[in-house]
Amino acid sequence: MNDDANRSSSSGSPTSSGGPMSSGGAGGTREGSSASGPPSPPGPDSSRSVPALVAAALLVVAVVVLVLLFGVARPPQLTTVQEAPAPSPGASVAWSQWEAGGSCLHTVDPQGARTEVGCGYEGQDLVAWTDEGIVLLVWGPRSAGEIIDPDTGEVVGRIDAEAEDRRLGPQVGAVRSRYLDGTLTVTLADSGVELWQVEAPENYDVNEGVLSPDGAWVAMVDRSERLLLVPADGSVEPRVWAEVGDGWVRPVWEGSALPAPEEP
């Protein structure tokens, strides 16, 4: 009871110097501050807000890219040739990509090992891969072909289309694709054999397909910039053979011949 009476007396005498709140230390400091007015609220922490804004902007950009490419959904997930090497074809594939200073030539072997043959070539589209080398088509008033040694990357020959009485040009695409109700179906153009049917976003597609010289395999390039390998009978799901960095490259098989001379 005495303690309660003392606390009541102290609170009722704000000018008393004997109460505990008037003593020095932290309690006295807070009381003194309140006498001169409430403290100002802290300002915004700019060091934290700037990184947060940058992170939010990057997230928006990433979402927009996904929407433009695949409508937010991811492209079909596939096994790689390195993960599942069998079955495998008996030939390699080559493709070219245009870069600053000329085109670069790449190859990938049946086991999925990729090689950069060379860069700075005048030719762009691939025409054939004969015993003499890989033939790159040089566009111009008179179409011609550069013959590249796949082992050294050197230009070892040249084909003049008019002198050879032949028309040089990329191979005709071997596949057709159809998208319906969330499903992509890829077939061989000539026979209609179904190579692949898969659920995919609407903007996903196969841009290019080339039949191997023995007719047993198809090399395809999809819009995710992947080179795919699939049997020509569609018995096995496509596997990722290589990342090509361009969804519109035109591959050519090892052993593919030059176009036949034009008929007179």
Secondary structure, DSSP 4 states (H G I P E B T S, - for coil): -HHHHHHHHHHT-TT-SSSGGGSSSHHHHHHHHHHT-PPPPPPP-HHHHHHHHHHHHHHHHHHHHHHHHHTTSPPPP--BTTTS--S--SS-EEEEEEETTEEEEEEE-TT--EEEEEEEES--EEEEE-SS-EEEEE-SSS-EEEEE-TTT--EEEEEETTTTTB---PPPP-EEEEEETTEEEEEETTT--EEEEEE--TT--EEEEEE-TTSSEEEEEETTSEEEEEETT--S--EEEEE-S-TT---EETTPPPPPBPP-
